[in-house]
Amino acid sequence: MADEPLLTEDDETLEEAPRDAVEVMQARIDASGVRLDKALAEAFPALSRARLQALLADGAVTRDGQVVSSGSAKARSGLYVVALPPVAPATPQPESLPLTVLFEDADLIVIDKAPGMAAHPAPGCETGTLVNALLAHCGDSLSGIGGVARPGIVHRLDKDTSGVMVAAKSDRAHVGLSALFAAHDIERTYVALTRGAPAPEKGRIQTQIGRSSGDRKKMAVLRSGGREAITDYVVQQTFGRPAKASNAPLAARVACTLHTGRTHQIRVHLASRGAPLLGDPVYGSGSPSAPVRAAVEAAGLKRQALHAAVLGFVHPVTGQALRFETAPPEDMQRLEALLADL
């Protein structure tokens, strides 16, 4: 079921495909009794199954010159032609915004996201997002996700969390990256500056995380329900003399490795261990000691002290092993330097 060469205007089969297509692909499929949409996804690995289902519904797929439209039907042997319509413009508008690009090729882009930039548009935050910036930066190099000229956001960082993110530029990369994240086959390490320190100094936090019953805008560790969340952590450095009441340091630098990717996972997990992130307006319950408060103010930290420092994965198209590591932004670096003097 390997892809055959793209058709040209001299190929007769092209005359039987929609005329407004900008690209036509073909592959011969031998009947195997599987669903048509599954067989097509195997024959055309650059297109996602969802994308192929939409193309089938639009009448953009033919078998031996006859339109086929039911993805749930059994595949039949023949020459299948897929006509890709022009990529629709994205709803978000391109915006020329500063981006720190760590890696880019035809299929994906890796950036070091600055704090204060949301990953994608949402109510109340329709502009100035990473998606807007990528639309401008990538331009015509976006082959489109699901037929739309937009980057594929396969994972998110909170607006005020900085660090390494990857986005897909093509359908095949979007499918592959999504599979890697779903299987947790990704290396992800974050650096956090916390009030106090979790105990013991190294361990695993494994809980269920879901919406808080007391505040639906917050996430919480749940006794039942929710989704499994696993975070490994290690205290890399402590700051300040231990408080007499708890015998805990005033603050700490903690490295967290994610094995799942739940909303606010690190913020919730560290707070559940009595070591919330410094500067966290949502989960930072309780006030740091006076010296730590002064350090936060002097550093100019206006967000949770969390940075996605490491992202490693296998390129879903080329098979290349990729690993990226960046230092925290200046606000966290200033705060850490001030904490070291306590």
C-alpha positions in Angstrom: 0.0 0.0 0.0 2.9 2.3 -0.6 2.2 5.7 -2.1 2.6 5.9 -5.8 3.9 9.0 -7.6 1.7 12.0 -7.5 -0.5 12.4 -10.6 0.2 15.1 -13.1 -2.1 16.9 -15.5 -1.4 14.2 -18.1 -2.8 11.4 -16.0 -6.3 10.3 -17.0 -7.4 9.7 -13.5 -7.0 13.4 -12.7 -9.9 14.1 -14.9 -12.2 12.2 -12.6 -11.1 14.1 -9.5 -12.5 17.5 -8.3 -11.1 20.2 -10.6 -10.3 22.7 -7.8 -7.8 20.4 -6.2 -4.2 21.7 -5.8 -2.8 18.3 -5.1 -3.8 14.8 -6.0 -2.4 11.6 -4.4 -3.0 8.0 -5.4 -2.3 4.6 -3.9 -3.3 1.1 -4.8 -5.0 -0.8 -2.0 -5.6 -4.5 -1.9 -8.8 -5.5 -0.2 -8.2 -6.8 3.3 -11.6 -6.6 5.0 -10.6 -3.5 7.1 -12.6 -0.3 7.2 -11.9 2.0 4.3 -10.8 5.0 6.4 -8.3 2.8 8.2 -7.0 1.4 4.9 -6.7 4.8 3.5 -4.8 6.1 6.6 -2.3 3.3 6.1 -2.0 4.0 2.3 -1.7 7.8 2.8 0.4 8.2 6.0 0.7 12.0 5.5 -3.0 12.4 6.1 -4.7 11.8 9.4 -7.7 9.4 9.7 -9.9 12.3 10.7 -8.8 14.3 7.7 -9.5 11.4 5.3 -12.9 10.9 6.8 -13.7 14.6 6.0 -12.3 14.2 2.5 -14.5 11.1 2.0 -17.6 13.0 3.1 -16.7 15.8 0.7 -16.5 13.4 -2.2 -12.8 14.0 -2.7 -11.9 10.3 -2.8 -12.3 7.9 -5.7 -11.7 4.2 -6.3 -11.1 3.3 -10.0 -12.7 6.6 -11.0 -15.8 6.2 -8.8 -16.4 8.4 -5.8 -16.4 6.6 -2.4 -17.8 8.4 0.6 -18.3 5.9 3.5 -15.2 5.5 5.7 -16.9 2.8 7.7 -17.5 0.6 4.6 -15.1 -2.3 3.9 -12.1 -1.4 1.7 -12.2 -2.9 -1.8 -9.2 -3.5 -4.1 -8.4 -0.7 -6.5 -6.6 2.5 -7.3 -7.6 5.2 -4.8 -7.2 8.8 -5.7 -7.4 11.6 -3.0 -7.9 15.1 -4.2 -6.8 17.7 -1.7 -8.7 21.0 -1.9 -6.9 24.3 -1.4 -6.0 24.8 2.2 -8.5 27.0 4.0 -7.2 30.1 5.7 -6.8 29.9 9.4 -9.3 31.8 11.6 -6.6 33.3 13.9 -4.7 36.0 12.1 -0.9 36.0 11.6 0.9 38.4 14.0 4.6 39.3 13.8 5.6 38.5 17.3 9.1 37.7 18.7 9.8 34.0 18.7 12.9 32.0 19.9 13.1 29.1 17.4 15.2 26.2 18.6 14.5 23.9 15.6 12.4 23.9 12.4 12.0 21.8 9.4 9.1 21.1 6.9 7.1 19.2 9.5 7.6 20.7 12.9 8.9 23.7 14.8 10.3 23.8 18.4 10.3 27.2 20.2 11.3 28.5 23.6 8.0 30.1 24.7 8.2 33.4 26.6 6.1 33.8 29.8 2.9 35.7 29.2 2.2 34.2 25.8 -0.9 31.9 25.6 -0.5 28.8 23.4 -3.6 29.5 21.3 -6.6 31.9 21.1 -9.3 31.6 23.7 -12.1 33.8 24.9 -10.5 36.9 26.3 -7.2 36.1 24.7 -7.9 36.1 21.0 -4.6 37.7 19.9 -0.9 37.7 20.8 -0.8 33.9 21.1 1.7 31.3 20.0 -0.6 30.3 17.2 -0.8 33.9 15.9 3.0 34.1 16.0 3.5 30.8 14.2 1.1 31.7 11.5 3.2 34.7 10.7 6.5 33.0 11.1 5.8 29.8 9.2 3.7 31.4 6.4 3.5 29.3 3.3 5.6 26.5 4.9 2.4 25.4 6.8 1.0 22.4 4.8 -2.0 22.6 7.1 -3.5 20.5 9.8 -6.8 18.9 8.8 -6.9 21.0 5.7 -6.5 24.3 7.5 -3.4 26.4 7.3 -2.6 26.4 11.0 0.0 24.9 13.3 -0.9 21.8 15.3 -0.6 22.4 19.0 -0.1 19.0 20.5 0.7 20.1 24.0 0.3 23.3 26.0 2.2 25.4 28.5 0.2 27.7 30.7 0.3 31.3 29.6 2.6 32.3 32.4 4.8 29.2 32.2 7.9 29.6 30.0 9.9 27.0 28.1 10.2 24.5 25.3 7.2 23.6 23.1 6.8 21.8 19.8 4.1 22.4 17.2 3.3 20.5 14.0 3.4 22.1 10.6 2.0 19.1 8.7 -0.7 16.5 9.1 1.8 13.6 9.3 3.8 15.4 12.1 0.6 16.2 13.9 -0.5 12.6 13.9 3.0 11.4 15.0 3.5 13.9 17.7 0.0 13.3 19.1 0.7 9.6 19.3 4.0 10.3 21.2 2.3 12.5 23.7 -0.6 10.0 24.1 1.8 7.2 24.8 3.8 9.6 27.1 6.9 8.7 25.0 8.3 12.2 25.5 11.0 13.5 27.8 9.7 16.5 29.7 11.5 18.2 32.7 10.4 21.4 34.3 12.3 23.6 36.8 10.2 25.1 39.6 11.0 27.5 42.4 8.8 26.7 45.4 7.8 28.0 48.8 9.5 25.5 51.2 10.4 22.1 49.7 8.5 18.9 49.1 9.5 16.0 51.4 11.3 13.6 50.9 13.9 15.3 48.7 13.2 12.9 45.9 10.1 11.0 45.0 7.1 10.3 42.8 3.7 12.0 43.2 0.9 9.8 41.7 -2.6 10.9 42.1 -5.9 11.5 40.4 -6.4 15.1 39.1 -9.7 16.7 38.2 -11.8 19.8 38.6 -12.0 21.1 42.1 -15.5 20.8 43.6 -15.0 24.1 45.4 -13.8 26.1 42.3 -14.4 24.8 38.8 -11.7 27.0 37.5 -9.1 25.1 39.5 -7.8 21.6 39.4 -7.3 19.5 42.5 -6.1 16.1 43.7 -9.1 13.9 44.0 -9.8 10.8 46.0 -11.9 9.3 43.2 -12.6 10.2 39.6 -10.4 12.5 37.6 -7.4 11.3 35.6 -4.2 9.7 36.7 -1.3 12.1 37.0 2.3 11.1 37.7 5.2 13.5 38.5 8.7 12.6 39.5 10.6 15.3 41.4 13.9 16.0 42.9 14.9 18.9 45.1 18.0 20.3 43.5 18.8 23.1 45.9 17.3 24.6 49.1 17.4 28.3 50.2 17.2 29.9 53.6 17.5 28.4 57.0 14.8 25.9 57.9 11.7 27.4 59.5 11.5 26.4 63.2 7.9 25.2 62.9 8.3 22.9 60.0 12.1 22.4 59.8 11.7 23.0 56.1 13.9 25.5 54.0 12.3 28.8 53.1 12.4 28.0 49.3 13.7 25.4 46.9 14.6 24.7 43.3 12.8 21.5 42.2 13.1 19.6 39.0 9.9 17.8 37.9 9.7 15.1 35.2 6.2 14.5 33.8 4.9 11.1 33.0 1.4 12.4 32.2 0.3 15.8 31.0 -2.7 16.9 33.1 -3.9 20.5 33.3 -1.8 22.4 35.9 -0.2 19.0 37.0 3.0 20.3 38.5 1.3 23.3 40.2 -1.3 21.0 41.8 1.1 18.2 42.7 3.7 20.5 44.4 1.0 22.4 46.2 -0.4 19.1 47.5 3.0 18.4 49.1 3.0 21.8 50.8 5.5 23.4 48.4 3.5 25.6 46.0 5.2 27.5 43.2 6.4 30.9 44.1 4.3 33.6 42.4 1.4 31.2 41.7 -1.8 33.2 42.0 -4.0 30.1 41.9 -2.4 27.3 43.9 0.1 29.3 46.0 -2.0 29.2 49.1 -0.4 30.7 52.2 2.3 33.4 52.2 6.1 32.8 51.9 8.3 34.1 54.6 9.2 37.8 54.6 12.7 37.3 53.1 11.2 35.2 50.2 8.4 37.7 49.6 11.0 40.4 49.4 13.1 38.3 46.9 10.0 37.7 44.7 9.3 41.4 44.6 12.9 42.4 44.0 13.2 39.9 41.1 10.1 41.3 39.4 8.4 37.9 39.3 4.8 38.4 38.2 3.9 34.7 37.5 4.3 31.2 38.8 8.0 30.3 38.9 7.8 27.4 36.4 9.9 26.7 33.3 9.7 23.8 30.8 13.5 23.2 30.6 13.8 20.0 28.7 11.9 18.5 25.8 13.1 15.3 24.1 11.4 13.1 21.5 11.9 11.2 18.3 11.0 13.1 15.2 7.8 11.5 14.0 8.7 11.8 10.3 12.5 11.5 10.1 13.1 9.3 13.1 15.8 11.7 14.4 16.3 11.8 18.2 15.8 15.4 19.3 16.4 16.9 22.7 16.2 20.6 23.6 17.2 22.3 26.9 16.8 26.0 27.8 17.6 28.1 30.9 14.8 29.8 32.8 14.0 33.4 31.8 15.6 36.4 33.6 12.8 36.8 36.2 13.4 33.2 37.5 17.2 33.6 37.3 17.1 36.8 39.3 14.8 35.2 41.9 17.1 32.2 42.2 20.1 34.4 42.7 18.3 36.4 45.4 17.1 33.2 47.2 20.7 31.9 47.2 21.7 34.9 49.3 19.1 34.1 52.1 
